[in-house]
Amino acid sequence: MKKRTAYEKAHPRRISSATTTRTGEHCPTNGWWAPTTDAKNPRFVSEGSMMPSEGGGSVTWVLLRSFGDLPLPL
């Protein structure tokens, strides 16, 4: 009989170590992101979705809190 393995062990989730990204790029991980121009205005962005613009322009986004399986690297 074939031995069964949990799906999570056989297919570990890749967690990106990226903590910054730019408008128009794909979001590397689920979490709360804030533009560097206004850190008081965070947004939740889902992994794989396009990073939004802020104030009609392109900005750099900083990851404030990740909701991946692993904690952010220090």
C-alpha positions as CSV (number, residue, x, y, z in Angstrom):
1,M,0.0,0.0,0.0
2,K,1.2,3.5,-0.9
3,K,2.2,5.6,2.1
4,R,0.2,8.9,2.3
5,T,1.8,12.2,3.0
6,A,0.1,15.4,4.2
7,Y,-0.4,17.9,1.3
8,E,1.5,20.6,3.2
9,K,4.6,18.4,3.6
10,A,4.6,17.3,0.0
11,H,3.9,20.8,-1.3
12,P,5.4,23.4,1.1
13,R,4.2,27.0,0.5
14,R,6.9,29.3,-0.8
15,I,7.1,32.4,1.4
16,S,8.8,35.4,-0.2
17,S,11.3,37.3,1.9
18,A,10.5,40.5,0.0
19,T,9.4,43.2,2.3
20,T,9.1,46.0,-0.4
21,T,7.5,46.1,-3.8
22,R,6.3,48.7,-6.3
23,T,3.0,49.7,-7.8
24,G,2.1,47.4,-10.7
25,E,4.1,44.5,-9.4
26,H,2.5,41.3,-8.1
27,C,2.2,41.1,-4.4
28,P,4.7,38.6,-3.0
29,T,2.8,37.7,0.1
30,N,-0.6,38.3,1.9
31,G,-0.4,41.1,4.4
32,W,-0.8,44.7,5.4
33,W,1.2,47.0,3.1
34,A,1.8,50.7,3.5
35,P,3.2,53.2,0.9
36,T,6.5,54.7,1.9
37,T,4.9,58.1,1.4
38,D,2.1,57.5,3.9
39,A,2.8,54.8,6.4
40,K,-0.5,55.6,8.3
41,N,-2.5,54.4,5.3
42,P,-2.0,50.6,5.2
43,R,-4.0,48.3,2.9
44,F,-4.4,44.5,3.0
45,V,-3.1,43.1,-0.3
46,S,-3.5,39.4,-1.3
47,E,-0.6,37.4,-2.7
48,G,-0.5,37.5,-6.5
49,S,-2.7,40.6,-6.9
50,M,-1.3,43.8,-8.4
51,M,0.1,46.4,-6.0
52,P,-2.1,49.5,-6.2
53,S,-1.2,53.1,-6.9
54,E,-1.4,55.7,-4.2
55,G,-2.6,59.2,-5.0
56,G,-2.6,58.5,-8.7
57,G,1.1,57.7,-8.9
58,S,3.6,54.8,-8.5
59,V,4.9,54.2,-5.0
60,T,7.1,51.7,-3.1
61,W,5.1,49.6,-0.7
62,V,6.5,48.2,2.6
63,L,5.2,45.1,4.3
64,L,4.0,45.9,7.8
65,R,2.5,42.5,8.8
66,S,2.6,39.2,6.9
67,F,-0.2,36.6,7.0
68,G,1.8,33.8,5.5
69,D,2.6,30.5,7.2
70,L,6.0,31.7,8.4
71,P,7.0,34.8,10.3
72,L,8.9,37.5,8.4
73,P,12.7,37.1,8.4
74,L,14.6,39.5,10.6
